[in-house]
């Protein structure tokens, strides 16, 4: 099993990952962002801030 960390910037990409998780191809681990990392993203437009998610994805072999 390999673990990689990716940043999702599109709702369709997130849906695709959730569908793959339902098929038991991957395991999605939601990772909470701490306040200090959010401060650097405040400059971005608010809509993009809501879409961006940092998650770790574990590939199941």
C-alpha positions as CSV (number, residue, x, y, z in Angstrom):
1,X,0.0,0.0,0.0
2,X,1.3,3.5,-0.9
3,X,0.1,6.8,0.6
4,X,0.2,10.0,-1.4
5,X,-1.0,13.5,-0.5
6,X,-2.9,15.5,-3.1
7,X,-4.8,18.8,-3.2
8,X,-8.2,18.7,-4.9
9,X,-9.1,21.9,-6.6
10,X,-12.2,20.7,-8.5
11,X,-15.5,19.3,-7.3
12,X,-15.6,16.7,-10.2
13,X,-12.2,15.4,-9.1
14,X,-13.4,15.0,-5.5
15,X,-16.5,13.2,-6.7
16,X,-14.3,10.8,-8.8
17,X,-12.2,10.0,-5.8
18,X,-15.3,9.4,-3.7
19,X,-16.7,7.0,-6.4
20,X,-13.3,5.2,-6.5
21,X,-13.5,4.8,-2.7
22,X,-17.0,3.3,-2.9
23,X,-15.6,0.7,-5.3
24,X,-12.9,-0.1,-2.7
25,X,-10.1,0.9,-5.1
26,X,-8.7,3.6,-2.8
27,X,-9.1,4.8,0.7
28,X,-9.7,8.6,1.2
29,X,-8.3,10.0,4.4
30,X,-9.6,13.6,5.0
31,X,-6.9,15.7,6.6
32,X,-8.0,18.7,8.6
33,X,-6.2,21.9,7.8
34,X,-4.8,23.8,10.8
35,X,-5.4,27.5,11.3
36,X,-1.9,28.5,10.4
37,X,-2.1,26.8,7.0
38,X,-5.5,28.5,6.3
39,X,-4.1,31.9,7.0
40,X,-1.9,31.6,3.9
41,X,-4.9,30.8,1.8
42,X,-7.0,33.8,2.9
43,X,-5.6,35.8,0.0
44,X,-7.3,33.4,-2.5
45,X,-10.9,34.1,-3.5
46,X,-13.3,32.6,-1.0
47,X,-14.9,30.3,-3.5
48,X,-11.6,28.7,-4.3
49,X,-10.9,28.3,-0.6
50,X,-14.1,26.3,-0.1
51,X,-13.2,24.0,-3.1
52,X,-9.6,23.3,-2.1
53,X,-9.2,20.3,0.1
54,X,-6.1,18.6,1.2
55,X,-6.5,14.8,1.5
56,X,-4.4,11.8,1.6
57,X,-5.2,8.9,-0.7
58,X,-4.1,5.4,0.1
59,X,-3.9,3.0,-2.9
60,X,-5.0,-0.5,-2.1
61,X,-2.9,-3.1,-3.9
